[in-house]
Amino acid sequence: MSLELLSQLEQKIQSALEHIELLKMELEEEKANNQQLSEQNQKLQQDLDTWTSKISGLVGLLNHEIS
């Protein structure tokens, strides 16, 4: 191989390594976003369960009063 080909190969490898590093950073950001969304989802699910329980209780009271 000529020096020129080796230089081109080195540049391509360096470019690939930089791209891989950027993708790793992007993946870490997405993992952090995913964790936040999972926590928000869990909180909203708890809120929904609480409201469902309260509404069921109120409907039960109304049914009891009507009967």
C-alpha positions as CSV (number, residue, x, y, z in Angstrom):
1,M,0.0,0.0,0.0
2,S,1.1,3.5,-0.7
3,L,1.4,6.1,2.0
4,E,-1.5,8.0,0.4
5,L,-3.8,5.0,0.8
6,L,-2.6,4.5,4.4
7,S,-3.3,8.1,5.1
8,Q,-6.8,7.9,3.6
9,L,-7.5,4.7,5.6
10,E,-6.3,6.5,8.8
11,Q,-8.6,9.4,8.1
12,K,-11.6,7.2,7.5
13,I,-10.9,5.2,10.7
14,Q,-10.6,8.5,12.6
15,S,-13.8,9.7,11.1
16,A,-15.6,6.5,12.0
17,L,-14.3,6.6,15.6
18,E,-15.5,10.2,15.9
19,H,-18.9,9.2,14.6
20,I,-19.1,6.3,17.0
21,E,-18.3,8.6,19.9
22,L,-21.0,11.0,18.8
23,L,-23.5,8.1,18.6
24,K,-22.5,6.9,22.1
25,M,-23.2,10.4,23.4
26,E,-26.5,10.5,21.7
27,L,-27.4,7.1,23.0
28,E,-26.7,8.3,26.6
29,E,-28.9,11.3,26.1
30,E,-31.7,9.1,24.8
31,K,-31.3,6.8,27.8
32,A,-31.6,9.7,30.2
33,N,-34.7,11.0,28.3
34,N,-36.2,7.5,28.4
35,Q,-35.6,7.3,32.2
36,Q,-37.3,10.6,32.7
37,L,-40.3,9.6,30.6
38,S,-40.5,6.3,32.4
39,E,-40.6,8.1,35.8
40,Q,-43.3,10.6,34.4
41,N,-45.3,7.6,33.1
42,Q,-45.1,5.9,36.5
43,K,-46.3,9.1,38.3
44,L,-49.1,9.6,35.8
45,Q,-50.2,5.9,36.2
46,Q,-50.2,6.4,40.0
47,D,-52.3,9.6,39.6
48,L,-54.7,7.7,37.3
49,D,-55.1,4.9,39.8
50,T,-55.8,7.3,42.6
51,W,-58.4,9.1,40.5
52,T,-60.0,5.9,39.4
53,S,-60.2,4.7,43.0
54,K,-61.7,8.0,44.2
55,I,-64.3,8.0,41.4
56,S,-65.2,4.4,42.0
57,G,-65.8,5.3,45.7
58,L,-68.0,8.2,44.8
59,V,-70.0,6.2,42.3
60,G,-70.4,3.6,45.0
61,L,-71.7,6.2,47.4
62,L,-74.1,7.5,44.9
63,N,-75.4,4.0,44.1
64,H,-75.8,3.3,47.9
65,E,-77.8,6.6,48.4
66,I,-80.0,5.9,45.4
67,S,-80.8,2.3,46.5
